Amino acid sequence: MKGFYSLLKKDIRLMAAGKFFVMSLIFLILYTLYVNFGYVRFMNMQIYSVYLYDPAGTQKTVSPLIHSVSSRKELDAALLRDTSSVGMDASTGEVKIVLYDATEQTNLHRADYALSLLRSSASRSPEIIGTNTPEQKARKEITCELLFFELTAVGFLGIAAVLFKEKGMGVIRVHAILPVQKKLFLLSKLVVFLLSDLCFAVLLTLLNTGFSDGVVLLPAVLLQTAVLSLIMALAGLLCALLLKGFRQFTLAYLVIAVFAATPVFLSANTPVKFDWINLHPFYHIYMGLKNAYFETTVSPAYYISSACAIALLFFVVQLAFHREMEKEG
Amino acid sequence: MKGLKYQLKSIYRDKFCLMTFLLPILVAVTLNFTGSIDLSPQGEFHFGILENDLSPQVLSWLKQYGSVEHFETMEELTAAINEPSTVVIGVKADGQSIRTIISGDELDIFRQAASNFPILYEQREAVRRTEIQVMKQPDVLAGFQDMFIAITLIVAMFMGCTFNAMNMISEKEDGVAFVNEILPMTPSQYIVQKIAVGFLCGCLSSVITACICYRLSWQSAGGMLALIVLSSFVAALFGLFIGRFSNGLMAGVGYIKIVMLLFIAVPIACALIDVSGPPALLCYLVPSRPALEGIMALSSGNAGTALKDVGILTIHCAAWFVLYIWISARKRRQV
């Protein structure tokens, strides 16, 4: 136990020396600023603007949502500025709709929507069955994305950076003759990364989804964070043990980050669905995290398979570690 | 020249590094052969209805506006409406009219449309006789496919940045940086060699990617080449900056992460949401912004914008290069 404690202390010191904690803190601040001052404001999309050119005043009941323009020229300019808007030209006595082409269904809806504004009728509010407001949804969504990105990035890269450093210093060689269990060397690293990831998740969630919302989500989010953190840390360890240098590792990693994460984000956040996405392991992990944020249940099969994956990865990492120690003599 | 040969030889040995430069090309090939990815724009409607709830007339009326999905039970419909990644508007029969159900977390456009649908249904007879004039979209980004390709190209261009930065940092870590200082090599030779490696590989990778993805006229090809050469040069320079300023692997990775995020996020954000005024000018400070704009302009045949972007990139190249030379000259004087 004493051996484990000193290993733990050594790992924390090593990470602090590599500015690991400072980097995490900087990214936490960056992300929080982005969510609170950038993202929430971007996510605002109003329904189409409607412009009416009606010099003779033929339309009597005009909804306040309609913008009046004074000439055909002004109407055309307004349409060009915002190509999803709808123009109505009533200069000939009959209303004519002018709009820029989108899809056939959207064109029809825009036209009918604009015409409906010319007739007075009480707006019928739709029945609301969800619990989130648009802002809450946007905050949860972006927090989930950032957390996923940061966990895959920091867990993976950080553990590899630490291990490469130790490899370079010859710690693995020294470890082979130390009187501590070989497993502890790996376990202490996992524990340190798990704890730092959990702290990061707590802070990110509370700062960006709001305190009262965040506290409710935390248990589920932390469980998913633990799963993701362990998998990424083990994968990082494995890569660090198998690859030659850190440079190779980061190049490979950047490629993974850009090209492997993009389809997952597309499938999970937009209506775009790829047929093969179910085969992408990160998709399931990401959806697990997302489900935690939106308080939907996760199937037990996911937990079983991630537990299996973690166990398998740990086993493989141990094998690689032993091989490395033997190679070092 | 001889030094450059050694640099290239060291890359050649490093198979892994070669693969990273090949990856954007692989992605380009995949994008080219998988055909178009259906990225239907947001703003299209998806309706969820209960089996046997709506009359055939209502159903065919709904289908004019969007796709309709049938659900067996109310629970399934509720789950589909609440699913955060899609926007499904629930529609139920309500006497002679219809009633809409939403989750409440949708963007304003969907909430407003949902409250408008019952009205549209009641007025369906009255609105049919109106003439609709549909105009062709002006200067539209031809789908997201182009954007995907352009981003791949940008990633290819900026691979040189990562490569240079990592190269310099690992030289620092291994102590090769000290050896370099006593080698019979002038500082300018060193800078040229270091830039050249990342620059050449980035260029080569981007040129191949561009050849696979675009069928350009000779004139546009010239513009594209200029864009590629200039962006790869800026990227290689950025790599040198990162390499010079980071004193450890972790810090280097952090800087690369920030630079990559900026390089990818800023141009995408600028292309998706119309930014105007001072913020738009500020975006041009990130070199990938004019690069992306130029590529998109070339693929849609807009030579004027592309020329402007080439000009901006040239200024970037000159400014960053002078800054780098100035910094290293000052450092030397201090030593």
Interface residues (C-beta under 8 A of the other chain):
Chain A: G18 K19 F20 M23 I26 F42 M43 N44 M45 Q46 I47 Y48 L79 L80 T83 S84 E94 V95 K96 I97 V98 L99 Y100 D101 A102 T103 Q105 T106 N107 L108 H109 A111 D112 Y113 L115 S116 R119 S121 S123 R124 S125 P126 E127 I128 I129 G130 T131 N132 T133 P134 Q136 K137 K140 E141 A153 L157 G158 A161 F164 K165 G168 L243 K244 G245 F246 R247 Q248 T250 L251 A252 L254 V255 V258 F259 S267 A268 N269 T270 P271 V272 K290 F294 T296
Chain B: D14 F16 C17 M19 T20 L23 V27 I37 D38 L39 S40 P41 Q42 G43 E44 F45 H46 Q64 Y65 G66 T78 I81 N82 P84 S85 T86 V87 I89 G90 R99 T100 I101 I102 S103 G104 D105 E106 L107 D108 I109 R111 Q112 A113 A114 S115 N116 P118 I119 L120 E122 Q123 A126 V127 T130 E131 I132 Q133 V134 M135 K136 Q137 P138 V140 V155 T162 F163 M166 N167 I169 S170 E173 G248 L249 M250 A251 V253 G254 I256 K257 M260 I264 A269 I273
